Every structure is written in structure tokens, then in C-alpha cells.
Amino acid sequence: MKIPSGHYPIHQALALRALTALPIAVLLIYLSGSLKAIKGSTRTVLPRSMLTVICNLTYYLALAALPRCVTRKACA
């Protein structure tokens, strides 16, 4: 995610990450047998999802702001 977050806006980098993870999630759901394997109430899922979005945004914004190399030795 370091390379895409440095070249693309944060929403595009996160969309790229989501599009990469989506086929894996669909495959796991298919192999489990049905959507009944995914259980949860919106009361607990919604706040957790919002917290995940906030954490992802802050993490990837910070990651994009960090330099790739701090010293010349680290770059070699």
C-alpha cells in the first residue's frame, strides 16, 4: 500500500485495496457454503465498520506522508 498511497488519492488507494480483497472474501463465502456463515447484528457491525474506516484513513494518510528512506544506508 505504500506505493499506491503515494501516487493515488487516498480514496483510490483504499478502493484498490478493497477490490483486491473482494475476490478473496467472495471465495471464502462460497467455500463456507452460504451467507449464513456471516452472522452479526448491525448494532455491533456498524460502529466497528466506522472505526475501521477511520483507522484505515489515518494509517494510509500517514503512510503516504512518510519518506521511503530515512538514511542513505536504508535506501541501498
C-alpha positions in Angstrom: 0.0 0.0 0.0 3.0 2.3 0.3 3.4 2.7 -3.5 -0.3 3.3 -4.4 -0.9 5.6 -1.4 2.0 7.8 -2.6 0.7 8.0 -6.2 -3.0 8.0 -5.9 -5.5 9.9 -3.7 -6.4 8.0 -0.5 -9.9 7.0 -1.7 -8.4 5.4 -4.8 -5.8 3.6 -2.8 -8.4 2.2 -0.4 -10.6 1.2 -3.4 -7.7 -0.6 -4.9 -7.2 -2.5 -1.6 -10.9 -3.3 -1.4 -11.0 -4.6 -5.0 -8.0 -6.8 -4.3 -9.6 -8.2 -1.1 -13.1 -8.7 -2.6 -12.4 -11.8 -4.7 -10.8 -13.4 -1.7 -13.8 -12.7 0.5 -16.2 -13.9 -2.1 -14.2 -17.1 -2.5 -14.2 -17.7 1.3 -18.0 -17.1 1.5 -18.5 -19.5 -1.4 -16.3 -22.2 0.2 -18.2 -21.8 3.5 -21.4 -22.7 1.9 -23.7 -19.7 2.2 -24.1 -16.2 3.6 -25.4 -17.7 6.8 -21.8 -18.2 7.8 -21.6 -14.5 8.2 -23.5 -13.6 11.2 -23.7 -10.3 13.1 -26.1 -7.5 14.0 -25.9 -4.0 12.7 -25.7 -2.8 16.2 -22.2 -4.2 16.5 -21.1 -4.2 12.9 -21.8 -0.6 12.1 -19.7 1.1 14.8 -16.9 -1.4 14.1 -17.0 -0.7 10.4 -16.9 3.1 11.0 -13.9 2.6 13.3 -12.2 0.5 10.7 -12.7 3.2 8.0 -11.3 5.9 10.4 -8.3 3.7 11.2 -7.6 2.9 7.6 -7.8 6.5 6.5 -5.4 7.7 9.2 -3.0 4.8 8.7 -2.8 5.2 4.9 -2.6 9.0 5.1 0.3 8.7 7.5 1.9 6.0 5.3 1.8 8.2 2.2 3.4 11.1 4.2 6.4 9.0 5.4 9.6 9.0 3.3 10.6 5.7 1.8 14.2 6.1 3.1 15.4 8.0 6.1 19.2 7.5 5.6 21.3 6.6 2.5 22.2 3.2 4.1 18.5 2.3 4.3 18.0 3.1 0.6 20.8 0.9 -0.6 
